[in-house]
Amino acid sequence: MRDQAVVQERALDVAGLPTVVFGHRSLMWWGTLGMMAVEATVFTLAVMAYFYLRSHQETWPVAALPPDLLWGTVNTFVMLASFWPAHMAKKAAENLDLRGVRRWLVLSVGFGVAFTVLRGFEFAALNVRWDSSAYGSVVWLLLGLHTTHIVTDLIDTTVLTVLFFRGPLDGKRYGDVSENSFYWYFVVATWLPIYLVIYWGARAL
């Protein structure tokens, strides 16, 4: 009986389990995945609204020129390049590499600031006001939705950067960095179809 009690005690001992986990073993990962599923649905509905409105117009864009390509295209290349520091921050976090996390988070914040500034130029180059027509409204909606994701992730990344330089730190913070990078993958991936819709949807026959 005593041996059996010892075996049971050892089976219930969780002292050897890791204090932080990553990927599908983390509840935060599942929460982030669920949020991305909801937001992907919102983006899909907005794109569908764009093409629905277009199908009911003889000319498209309505009383406006297509958006200028320069700033949207520049931002697309910058956004694709941002995948690298986000990915490296994720790898550093999962290796509990403090110096690596700090370095790649700072670079990620720099990219986030660059996106936000370039996005301001994008809005100015849409060649249409948000309230001028159905076309203007849906284009501003698409760009505005994605901008909201950029700004919120920039805030999140900035807060994490400050925490990793000033503390307090624990294992959960490394998990936060990993999931923040995972979410940035989503932000980059969703921009590509939105870019095509906004900038080339207005130019397609």
Backbone as a ProteinNet text record, in pm:
[ID]
protein_1_A
[PRIMARY]
MRDQAVVQERALDVAGLPTVVFGHRSLMWWGTLGMMAVEATVFTLAVMAYFYLRSHQETWPVAALPPDLLWGTVNTFVMLASFWPAHMAKKAAENLDLRGVRRWLVLSVGFGVAFTVLRGFEFAALNVRWDSSAYGSVVWLLLGLHTTHIVTDLIDTTVLTVLFFRGPLDGKRYGDVSENSFYWYFVVATWLPIYLVIYWGARAL
[TERTIARY]
83.2	0	86.5	196.6	284.2	349.3	390.3	449.7	350	225	121.6	97.2	101.9	83.5	197.6	320.2	436.1	421.7	376	356.3	252.1	143.4	38.1	87.4	167.9	221.5	312.1	394.3	482.6	403.6	293.8	211.4	145	117.3	51.6	150.6	278	379.8	400.6	372.2	384.5	506.4	594	710.1	800.8	802.8	890.8	832.6	707.4	644.1	693.2	699.9	745.2	645.8	698.4	611.6	551.8	606.3	554.1	559.7	454.1	449.1	411.7	439	415.9	333.8	282.3	208.2	76.3	32.9	-100	-115.3	-6.1	-16.1	-54	-53.8	-84.4	-228.8	-297.9	-433.7	-433.8	-326.7	-316.4	-312.5	-246.8	-240.3	-379.4	-459.3	-595.2	-682	-661.7	-736.9	-702	-571.9	-527.9	-583.8	-582.2	-635.8	-784.7	-858.4	-1001	-1027.6	-948.3	-962.8	-933.3	-830.3	-797.4	-909.2	-974.6	-1085.5	-1200.5	-1230.3	-1336.9	-1300	-1176.2	-1134.8	-1122.6	-1082.7	-1078.8	-1219.1	-1318.3	-1457.2	-1500	-1459.5	-1492.3	-1429.4	-1302.2	-1235.8	-1305.3	-1343.3	-1410.4	-1542.4	-1618.8	-1746.6	-1724.5	-1619.2	-1590.9	-1551.8	-1472.4	-1434.8	-1558.2	-1644.8	-1768.8	-1855.2	-1857.8	-1934.8	-1877.8	-1745.1	-1679.6	-1727.3	-1722.5	-1759.6	-1910.6	-1988.9	-2133.9	-2167.4	-2105.7	-2130.8	-2081.1	-1968.2	-1914.1	-2007.9	-2069.8	-2157.5	-2283.1	-2313.9	-2434.3	-2402.6	-2280.5	-2241	-2194.4	-2232.5	-2187.9	-2041.2	-1998.8	-1857.7	-1799.5	-1675.3	-1606.8	-1460.3	-1408	-1467.4	-1576.7	-1660.3	-1770	-1717	-1716.3	-1678.8	-1544.6	-1448.9	-1316.4	-1212.6	-1089	-978.4	-939	-880.7	-830.1	-723.5	-703.1	-600	-461.3	-379.8	-241.8	-168.7	-86.4	-21.8	100.7	163.8	295.2	297.6	219.5	232.9	182	74.9	24.8	124.7	192.2	291	415.1	460.6	574.5	542.6	422.9	384	375.2	336.1	328.2	466.3	564.9	701.4	756.8	728.6	774.5	707.6	579.3	505.8	557.9	588.5	645.1	780.8	859.9	990.5	975.1	866.3	845.7	822.1	791.8	770.4	895.7	1012.6	1138.4	1163.4	1160.7	1181.7	1074.4	950.3	844.5	873.8	918.3	949.5	1069.6	1169.6	1287.4	1255.3	1166.5	1123.2	1051.1	971	899	997.5	1097.1	1196.1	1276.9	1316.4	1393.1	1310.9	1182.8	1095.8	1082.6	1066.8	1048.4	1178.2	1292.1	1420.2	1455.7	1363	1384.3	1512.5	1536.1	1655.3	1623.3	1658.5	1622.2	1681.7	1810.3	1873.8	1814	1787.6	1727.1	1588.3	1509	1373.3	1379	1466.4	1478.2	1514.1	1612.4	1659.9	1550.1	1483.1	1382.8	1254.2	1222.4	1105.4	1128.2	1247.5	1277.7	1264.5	1316.3	1305.5	1159.5	1081.5	939.5	864	897.6	835.3	869.5	995	1035.1	953.7	931.5	848.4	705.3	654	517.5	498.5	596.5	590.2	594.8	682	691.7	559.6	494.4	364.4	263	259.2	158.3	176.8	301.3	329.4	291.5	333.8	301.4	150.8	81.8	-63.3	-130.5	-76.3	-129.3	-119.6	-6.9	8.2	-88.8	-115	-209.9	-349.6	-395.4	-528	-535.9	-427.5	-427.3	-426.9	-380.1	-368.4	-485.6	-592.8	-707.6	-788.8	-771.4	-841.8	-992.6	-1036.4	-1179.5	-1200.2	-1306.1	-1342.5	-1428.3	-1429.9	-1505.9	-1656.1	-1700.3	-1843.7	-1887.9	-1801.5	-1836.7	-1923.2	-1912.8	-1989.1	-1977.6	-2052.3	-2042	-1901	-1841.5	-1704.4	-1609.4	-1620.1	-1533	-1550.6	-1674.5	-1701.1	-1639.7	-1654.3	-1605.7	-1453.4	-1392.4	-1245.8	-1187.9	-1245.9	-1199.9	-1225.6	-1334.7	-1363.2	-1254.8	-1220	-1117.3	-983	-942.8	-814.2	-817.7	-930.7	-944.7	-940.6	-1006.5	-1003.7	-861.1	-787.8	-651.3	-561.6	-584.3	-507	-529.5	-652.3	-682	-597.4	-580.4	-498.9	-352.1	-304.3	-165.5	-141.7	-230.3	-211.7	-220.4	-318.3	-331.9	-211.8	-161.6	-43.8	80	90.5	203	201.3	83.6	72.5	114.7	64.9	98.2	248.8	308.1	451.8	533.2	489.4	559.4	555.1	439.2	426.3	517.9	520.2	607.1	754.5	789.7	928.6	968.5	881.7	910.1	925	837.1	843.5	973.4	1019	1140.4	1267	1255.5	1371.3	1364.9	1242.2	1227.8	1172.8	1109.5	1051	918.2	854	898.1	878	960.8	955.5	929.1	851.8	837.8	816.9	805.2	793	674.8	567.1	446.9	472	564.4	593.5	653.7	733	788.2	675.4	577.2	460.2	383.5	375.7	307.8	378.2	511.4	586.7	561.6	560.9	536.8	400.4	297.2	163	146.7	218	214	270	378.2	435.7	341.9	279.3	182.6	69.9	25.3	-80.8	-31.4	97.2	149.8	153.1	176.3	167.5	30.8	-71.3	-208.3	-225.8	-171.1	-182.6	-117.3	-0.6	68.9	-9.9	-55.8	-125.4	-255.8	-329.1	-457.5	-438.1	-323.2	-302.7	-293.3	-236.8	-213.4	-343.4	-447.7	-572.1	-638.7	-626	-685.9	-615.5	-484.7	-409	-457.9	-474.4	-520.6	-659.3	-747.2	-883.6	-883.6	-816.3	-820.1	-750	-630.5	-549	-568.9	-602.5	-618.5	-765.3	-847.2	-990.6	-1051.7	-995.3	-1045	-990.7	-894	-834.6	-876.3	-931.1	-971.7	-1097.8	-1110.1	-1226.4	-1349.8
-121.3	0	126.1	117.9	234.4	261.5	153.5	171	230	185	237.8	386.2	425.6	566.6	651.4	595.7	668.4	687.8	582.2	590.1	696	698.4	796.6	938.6	952.4	1084.6	1135.1	1045.3	1083.9	1118.6	1044.9	1069.9	1207.4	1253.5	1382.9	1498.5	1469.3	1571.9	1645.1	1775.6	1855.6	1946.6	1924.9	2012.9	2010.6	1898.5	1887.3	1938.7	1980.5	2029.5	2170.6	2207.2	2341.9	2447.5	2565.4	2674.6	2753.9	2735.8	2804.4	2709.2	2708.7	2624.2	2711.6	2659.9	2736.3	2654.4	2723.1	2652.9	2599.7	2488.4	2435.2	2387.1	2377	2338.3	2455.6	2575.3	2695.9	2739.7	2775	2827.1	2959.8	3038.5	3166	3145	3039.1	3008.1	2982.1	2905	2875.4	3000.9	3087.1	3212.1	3302.1	3309.9	3390.5	3334.3	3203	3139.8	3169.2	3162.5	3192.3	3336.7	3429.5	3570.3	3592.5	3525.2	3539.4	3485.2	3379	3323.7	3423.4	3490.3	3590.2	3707.6	3754.5	3870.7	3837.7	3716.2	3675	3676	3638.6	3642.5	3786.1	3878.9	4020.5	4071.2	4038.1	4079.3	4020.1	3893.8	3827.7	3896.1	3931.2	3999.4	4136.8	4206.3	4338	4326.6	4225.4	4203.4	4167.4	4083.1	4047.8	4171.3	4261.4	4385.4	4469.2	4470.9	4545.4	4494.2	4364.1	4308.9	4312.2	4305.6	4320.5	4460.6	4561.5	4698.6	4720.4	4662.2	4677.5	4615.6	4503.4	4435.2	4515.5	4616.1	4696.5	4834.4	4851.8	4979.7	4959.3	5051.1	5042.9	5082.8	5179	5221	5201.5	5161.5	5137.3	5172.2	5258.6	5325.9	5425.7	5458	5551	5693.4	5766.2	5908.4	5933.9	5846.8	5864	5789.3	5830.1	5757.4	5640	5534.4	5424.6	5476	5411.6	5455.3	5453.5	5551.1	5552.4	5428.7	5369.1	5241.9	5258	5373.7	5387.5	5345.5	5414.3	5391.9	5255	5209.1	5076.2	4967.5	4983.7	4884.4	4889.2	5010.2	5023.6	4959	4986.4	4930	4778	4725.2	4579.7	4516.6	4575.7	4522	4534.5	4648	4666.3	4564.3	4541.2	4445.7	4303.9	4265.9	4133.4	4119.2	4226.1	4222.6	4209.8	4261.6	4257.8	4116.9	4025.6	3887.6	3831.5	3872.4	3817.4	3852.7	3982	4009.7	3949.7	3943.6	3880.8	3733	3667.1	3524.7	3501	3587.1	3571.9	3600.9	3696.6	3723.6	3602	3536.8	3416.2	3304.2	3284	3179.5	3209.9	3337	3375.5	3355.1	3390.1	3372.6	3225.5	3140.9	2998.3	2931.5	2999.6	2953.2	3025	3109.5	3188	3271	3326.4	3405.4	3553.1	3604.8	3741.9	3844.1	3834.5	3931.9	3928.2	3808.2	3795.7	3856.2	3829.4	3884.8	4036.9	4092.6	4239.2	4295.7	4235.5	4286.1	4281.6	4168.5	4153.9	4230.2	4248.9	4330.1	4476.1	4527.3	4665.9	4684	4588.6	4597.1	4587.4	4503.3	4490	4620.1	4687.1	4816.9	4916.8	4915.5	5004.7	4981.6	4854.7	4823.7	4870.8	4852.6	4894.9	5044.4	5121.8	5267.2	5302.5	5234.1	5260.2	5229.9	5119.2	5085.4	5195.1	5240.4	5338.8	5468.3	5512.3	5634.3	5615.8	5502.4	5475.7	5462.8	5407.7	5393.7	5529.2	5629	5764.5	5815	5787.9	5824.9	5746	5620.8	5539.8	5600.6	5639.5	5700.7	5826.2	5904.4	6027.8	6000	5879.2	5846.6	5763.1	5749.5	5671.5	5744.2	5874.6	5957.5	5961	5935.2	5936.8	5957.2	6028.8	6043.8	5926.3	5902.1	5788.4	5807.9	5934	5961.7	6009.7	5992.9	6045.3	5949.8	5820.3	5721.4	5586.2	5487.8	5351.6	5296.9	5330.6	5287.8	5343.6	5474.1	5536.1	5474.9	5447.1	5390.6	5252.7	5166.8	5029.9	5023.9	5111.6	5115	5163.5	5268.7	5317.5	5213.5	5140.6	5035.2	4928.2	4880.8	4777.1	4824.4	4944	4995.1	5028.1	5077.7	5110.4	4987.1	4880	4756.7	4704.8	4703.6	4652.9	4746.7	4875.9	4971.8	4951.9	4920.5	4894	4778.3	4674.7	4560.7	4599.4	4682.5	4727.3	4807.1	4901.5	4989	4909.7	4821	4743.8	4651.5	4592.2	4506.1	4588.8	4708.6	4796.5	4832.7	4862.9	4894.1	4773.9	4656.5	4533.8	4507.6	4522.1	4497.6	4598.7	4724.4	4828.1	4798.6	4757.4	4723.7	4606.3	4503.5	4389	4430.1	4519.3	4566.4	4636.1	4723.2	4793.2	4693.4	4595.1	4495.4	4415.7	4383.2	4302.8	4383.2	4514.8	4596.8	4641.1	4656.2	4711.5	4611.4	4502.4	4405.9	4455.9	4374.7	4241.3	4135.8	4032.9	3927.4	3792.9	3711.7	3571.1	3491.6	3360.8	3276	3310.2	3358	3388.7	3499.7	3590.5	3698.9	3645.7	3541.4	3480.9	3420.7	3363.7	3313.1	3425	3541.5	3657	3700.6	3700.7	3739.8	3640.6	3512.4	3409.8	3427.4	3451.9	3466.9	3600.6	3703.3	3831.6	3816.9	3741.7	3717.7	3632.3	3534	3449.6	3535.1	3633.5	3722.4	3811.7	3850.5	3935	3860.2	3729.1	3649.6	3672.1	3673.1	3692.3	3830.9	3933.6	4070.4	4082.2	4022.4	4026.5	3949.7	3830.2	3744.7	3807.5	3872	3931.4	4055.8	4121.5	4241.1	4209.6	4095.7	4065.5	4063.7	3990.4	3998.6	4135.4	4203.7	4337.3	4434.6	4423	4505.8	4482.1	4356.8	4325.4	4382.3	4373.2	4423.1	4575.2	4643.5	4789.6	4848.1	4797.5	4863	4806.3	4679.7	4621	4590	4578.4	4558.6	4676.6	4795.2	4916.7	4930.5	4846.5	4854.1	4738.2	4632.7	4515.7	4549.8	4485.4	4509.9	4446.3
0	0	0	77.7	84.2	-51.4	-119.8	-253.5	-351.4	-338.4	-427.1	-401.3	-274	-239.3	-294.8	-290.8	-344	-494.2	-563.6	-707.8	-741.7	-667.1	-691.4	-664.7	-559.5	-527	-638	-691.4	-801.7	-927.2	-950.1	-1067.6	-1061.1	-938.1	-920.6	-906.9	-901.2	-885.5	-1018.4	-1019.1	-1142.2	-1138.7	-1042.6	-1027.7	-1149.7	-1220.4	-1336	-1465.6	-1464.7	-1586.6	-1618.5	-1746.3	-1782.6	-1736.2	-1702.6	-1657	-1772.6	-1892.9	-2010.3	-2129.2	-2208.7	-2328.2	-2447.1	-2565.4	-2687.3	-2785.8	-2888.2	-2992.6	-2942.3	-2998.7	-2968.8	-2825.2	-2751	-2609.4	-2520	-2577.1	-2499.5	-2521.7	-2413.2	-2425.6	-2501.3	-2482.9	-2553.7	-2705.6	-2748.5	-2891.6	-2946.8	-2873.5	-2918	-2916.3	-2816.1	-2811.9	-2928.8	-2960.7	-3074.8	-3204.8	-3218	-3338.4	-3353.9	-3244.1	-3249.6	-3289.3	-3233.9	-3269.6	-3417.3	-3468.5	-3610.4	-3698.2	-3654.2	-3732.3	-3740.5	-3628.1	-3626.9	-3717.9	-3706	-3783.8	-3932.3	-3964.4	-4104.9	-4164.2	-4084.7	-4130.6	-4160.3	-4073.6	-4095	-4224.2	-4245.7	-4369.3	-4492.2	-4482.1	-4594.2	-4626.9	-4524.2	-4546.4	-4609.3	-4567.7	-4624.3	-4772.3	-4805.8	-4946.2	-5028.5	-4972.4	-5042.3	-5065.5	-4967.1	-4983.2	-5097	-5108.2	-5216.9	-5352.3	-5372.2	-5502.6	-5524.9	-5417.9	-5431.8	-5483.2	-5421.2	-5465	-5607.6	-5639.5	-5774.5	-5878.4	-5843.8	-5939.9	-5971.3	-5888.4	-5910.3	-5968	-6015.3	-6073.6	-6218	-6304.1	-6442.9	-6456.2	-6375	-6376	-6236.6	-6233	-6105.1	-6121.2	-6037.9	-5921.5	-5960.4	-5863.3	-5885.9	-5871.9	-5982.8	-5983.7	-5914.8	-5940.5	-5879.8	-5962.3	-5946.7	-6008.7	-5920.7	-5977.9	-5893.4	-5797.7	-5684.9	-5590.2	-5654.8	-5616.8	-5664.4	-5611	-5694.6	-5658	-5568.2	-5570.3	-5507.3	-5361.5	-5277	-5132.9	-5090.9	-5152.9	-5119.6	-5154.4	-5268.1	-5310	-5221.1	-5188.9	-5097.5	-4962.9	-4912.2	-4783	-4788.9	-4903.1	-4917.8	-4906.3	-4970.8	-4961.3	-4819.8	-4755	-4617.1	-4525.6	-4549.5	-4467.3	-4486.1	-4608.8	-4632.8	-4564	-4567.7	-4500.9	-4350.2	-4293.6	-4148.6	-4097	-4186.5	-4144.1	-4077.7	-4127.4	-4076.6	-3929.4	-3888.4	-3745.9	-3655.9	-3704.9	-3624.8	-3604.8	-3710.7	-3701.3	-3610.1	-3620.8	-3536.1	-3390.3	-3364.6	-3227.2	-3169.6	-3252	-3208.3	-3173.3	-3259.9	-3233.9	-3108.5	-3092.2	-2973.8	-2846.8	-2852.4	-2735.8	-2698.4	-2798	-2770.5	-2724.2	-2745.2	-2691.2	-2561.6	-2512.2	-2389.5	-2399.8	-2517.5	-2546.7	-2524.3	-2407.9	-2370.7	-2466.2	-2495.4	-2582.5	-2723.4	-2772.9	-2904.9	-2909.6	-2806	-2801.6	-2802.2	-2721.2	-2716.7	-2853.3	-2916.6	-3046.5	-3150.9	-3162.3	-3268	-3237.4	-3109.1	-3075.5	-3113.7	-3087	-3124.2	-3275.1	-3350.4	-3496.2	-3540.4	-3474.6	-3507.9	-3480.8	-3371.2	-3342.3	-3451.7	-3496.9	-3605.8	-3731	-3765.4	-3880.9	-3859	-3736.8	-3707.7	-3725.1	-3680.1	-3697.5	-3846.3	-3920.2	-4064.7	-4134.3	-4098.6	-4159.2	-4134.1	-4008.9	-3970.7	-4048.3	-4062.7	-4138.4	-4285.7	-4344.2	-4484.6	-4505.7	-4406.6	-4420.1	-4429	-4361.1	-4373.7	-4516.3	-4582.3	-4723	-4810.7	-4773.9	-4851.7	-4849.8	-4731.8	-4722.7	-4809.6	-4810	-4888.7	-5038.5	-5077.6	-5220.1	-5272.3	-5192.6	-5238.8	-5345.1	-5354.5	-5454.4	-5433.8	-5310.3	-5282.4	-5132.2	-5096.2	-4955.4	-4911.1	-4782.5	-4730.3	-4747.4	-4754.5	-4762.1	-4899.7	-5001	-5133.3	-5213.3	-5187.7	-5264.2	-5194.1	-5245.2	-5190.7	-5211	-5326	-5351.8	-5246.8	-5221.5	-5122.1	-4984.5	-4947.9	-4815.7	-4798.8	-4898.8	-4882.7	-4890.4	-4969.9	-4976	-4843.6	-4788.3	-4658.4	-4549.1	-4560.9	-4463.6	-4464.8	-4585	-4595.9	-4541.3	-4582.9	-4537.8	-4388.4	-4342.4	-4200.4	-4110.7	-4153.4	-4074.9	-4059.3	-4169.8	-4161.3	-4081	-4092.5	-4014.1	-3865.5	-3827.5	-3686.9	-3634.5	-3716.2	-3675.2	-3663.1	-3754.7	-3747.6	-3619.3	-3590.8	-3474.8	-3344.6	-3333.5	-3209.7	-3188.7	-3297.2	-3281.7	-3250.5	-3305.5	-3273.7	-3125	-3072.4	-2929.6	-2846.3	-2882.3	-2810.4	-2814.2	-2932.5	-2947.1	-2867.9	-2866.5	-2790.4	-2640.9	-2591.8	-2449.4	-2414.2	-2498.5	-2473.6	-2475.2	-2567.4	-2574.2	-2445	-2395.1	-2269.1	-2154.6	-2148.8	-2042	-2047.2	-2168.9	-2179.9	-2149.7	-2149.5	-2111.7	-1965.9	-1914.4	-1779.1	-1678.8	-1728	-1637.4	-1581.6	-1495.7	-1451.9	-1561.1	-1556.5	-1656.3	-1591.1	-1662.2	-1624.3	-1752.4	-1740	-1858.3	-1945.7	-1884.6	-1962.7	-2064.1	-2032.8	-2125.8	-2254.9	-2245.3	-2366.5	-2450.6	-2383.5	-2454.6	-2523.3	-2457.6	-2517.5	-2645.9	-2644.7	-2764.2	-2876.8	-2843.9	-2945.1	-3010.4	-2928.9	-2984	-3056	-3010.7	-3080.4	-3221.9	-3235.3	-3368.5	-3453.3	-3391	-3460.2	-3516.6	-3439	-3484.8	-3598.8	-3593.5	-3700.2	-3832.6	-3828.2	-3951.5	-4016.4	-3932.9	-3980.9	-4042.7	-3976.9	-4027.3	-4165.1	-4180.5	-4309.6	-4415.3	-4379.6	-4476.3	-4523.7	-4433	-4473.5	-4559.8	-4547.6	-4627.5	-4776.6	-4811.2	-4952.6	-5033.9	-4993.7	-5072	-5063.9	-4950.7	-4939.8	-5033.5	-5042.1	-5136.9	-5279.6	-5317.3	-5452.2	-5478.5	-5379.7	-5397.8	-5410.6	-5320.4	-5319.8	-5441.7	-5470.9	-5572.8	-5713.4	-5723.5	-5855.7	-5888.4	-5784.4	-5809.9	-5881.2	-5856.6	-5923.2	-6064.9	-6100	-6232.9	-6321.6	-6263.9	-6343.2	-6423.6	-6537.5	-6623	-6563.3
[MASK]
+++++++++++++++++++++++++++++++++++++++++++++++++++++++++++++++++++++++++++++++++++++++++++++++++++++++++++++++++++++++++++++++++++++++++++++++++++++++++++++++++++++++++++++++++++++++++++++++++++++++++++++

